[in-house]
Amino acid sequence: MTEQKNTSASETDDAKKKPYVPITDRPLLGVPEAEALTGVPAKIIRAQVRNGLLKARMAGSTTMRIRRADLDAWLDAPPAWHA
């Protein structure tokens, strides 16, 4: 006879969970994550992307992803009114 493996529901749930990666260690950020990391409102972040001042890529039709390096460069750049 074949033995059935007795797996509990918690073991299958653990296998489906994604590993947690802190925001500070993620190479790509969504707008809510960029907002949480910088304190800049999502509305401003989206406007900066729309104006071409902050680089972002679309992942699908509605999901925007910002590279952490681009976010850091945008934060380090002087404001446009100082130029």
C-alpha positions as a Markdown table, in Angstrom:
| # | Residue | x | y | z |
|---|---|---|---|---|
| 1 | Met | 0.0 | 0.0 | 0.0 |
| 2 | Thr | 1.0 | 3.6 | -0.5 |
| 3 | Glu | 1.5 | 5.8 | 2.4 |
| 4 | Gln | -0.2 | 9.2 | 2.4 |
| 5 | Lys | 1.8 | 12.1 | 3.6 |
| 6 | Asn | 0.0 | 13.8 | 6.4 |
| 7 | Thr | 0.5 | 17.5 | 5.9 |
| 8 | Ser | -1.2 | 20.0 | 8.1 |
| 9 | Ala | -2.9 | 23.2 | 6.8 |
| 10 | Ser | -0.2 | 25.3 | 8.4 |
| 11 | Glu | 2.6 | 23.6 | 6.5 |
| 12 | Thr | 0.9 | 24.3 | 3.1 |
| 13 | Asp | 0.2 | 27.9 | 4.1 |
| 14 | Asp | 3.9 | 28.4 | 5.1 |
| 15 | Ala | 5.0 | 27.1 | 1.6 |
| 16 | Lys | 2.7 | 29.6 | -0.1 |
| 17 | Lys | 3.9 | 32.6 | 1.9 |
| 18 | Lys | 6.5 | 34.9 | 0.3 |
| 19 | Pro | 9.6 | 35.7 | 2.4 |
| 20 | Tyr | 9.5 | 39.1 | 4.1 |
| 21 | Val | 12.0 | 41.6 | 2.8 |
| 22 | Pro | 12.2 | 45.0 | 4.6 |
| 23 | Ile | 11.4 | 48.1 | 2.4 |
| 24 | Thr | 14.9 | 49.4 | 2.8 |
| 25 | Asp | 16.3 | 46.3 | 1.2 |
| 26 | Arg | 14.0 | 46.1 | -1.8 |
| 27 | Pro | 15.4 | 47.1 | -5.2 |
| 28 | Leu | 12.0 | 48.0 | -6.6 |
| 29 | Leu | 9.3 | 49.9 | -4.8 |
| 30 | Gly | 5.6 | 50.5 | -5.4 |
| 31 | Val | 4.2 | 54.0 | -4.8 |
| 32 | Pro | 2.9 | 53.2 | -1.3 |
| 33 | Glu | 6.3 | 51.8 | -0.3 |
| 34 | Ala | 8.1 | 54.8 | -1.7 |
| 35 | Glu | 5.6 | 57.0 | 0.3 |
| 36 | Ala | 6.3 | 55.1 | 3.5 |
| 37 | Leu | 10.0 | 55.2 | 3.0 |
| 38 | Thr | 10.3 | 58.9 | 2.1 |
| 39 | Gly | 7.4 | 60.5 | 3.8 |
| 40 | Val | 6.5 | 62.2 | 0.5 |
| 41 | Pro | 2.8 | 61.8 | -0.3 |
| 42 | Ala | 1.9 | 59.3 | -3.1 |
| 43 | Lys | 0.2 | 62.1 | -5.0 |
| 44 | Ile | 3.5 | 64.0 | -5.2 |
| 45 | Ile | 5.4 | 60.9 | -6.2 |
| 46 | Arg | 3.0 | 60.1 | -9.0 |
| 47 | Ala | 3.2 | 63.8 | -10.2 |
| 48 | Gln | 7.0 | 63.7 | -10.2 |
| 49 | Val | 6.9 | 60.5 | -12.4 |
| 50 | Arg | 4.3 | 62.1 | -14.7 |
| 51 | Asn | 6.5 | 65.2 | -15.1 |
| 52 | Gly | 9.6 | 63.1 | -15.8 |
| 53 | Leu | 11.5 | 64.2 | -12.7 |
| 54 | Leu | 11.4 | 60.7 | -11.1 |
| 55 | Lys | 12.0 | 57.6 | -13.2 |
| 56 | Ala | 9.5 | 54.7 | -12.9 |
| 57 | Arg | 8.4 | 51.7 | -14.9 |
| 58 | Met | 5.0 | 50.2 | -15.3 |
| 59 | Ala | 4.6 | 46.6 | -14.3 |
| 60 | Gly | 1.4 | 45.8 | -16.1 |
| 61 | Ser | -1.2 | 48.4 | -16.9 |
| 62 | Thr | -1.6 | 49.9 | -13.4 |
| 63 | Thr | 1.3 | 48.9 | -11.2 |
| 64 | Met | 4.1 | 51.4 | -11.1 |
| 65 | Arg | 7.6 | 50.4 | -9.8 |
| 66 | Ile | 10.4 | 52.7 | -8.9 |
| 67 | Arg | 14.0 | 51.6 | -8.6 |
| 68 | Arg | 15.4 | 52.3 | -5.2 |
| 69 | Ala | 18.5 | 54.0 | -6.9 |
| 70 | Asp | 16.2 | 56.3 | -8.9 |
| 71 | Leu | 14.3 | 57.2 | -5.8 |
| 72 | Asp | 17.5 | 58.0 | -3.9 |
| 73 | Ala | 18.8 | 60.1 | -6.8 |
| 74 | Trp | 15.5 | 62.0 | -7.0 |
| 75 | Leu | 15.7 | 62.7 | -3.2 |
| 76 | Asp | 19.3 | 63.9 | -3.5 |
| 77 | Ala | 18.6 | 66.3 | -6.5 |
| 78 | Pro | 17.9 | 69.9 | -5.6 |
| 79 | Pro | 14.3 | 71.1 | -6.1 |
| 80 | Ala | 13.4 | 72.4 | -9.6 |
| 81 | Trp | 12.9 | 76.0 | -8.2 |
| 82 | His | 16.5 | 76.1 | -7.0 |
| 83 | Ala | 17.9 | 75.5 | -10.5 |
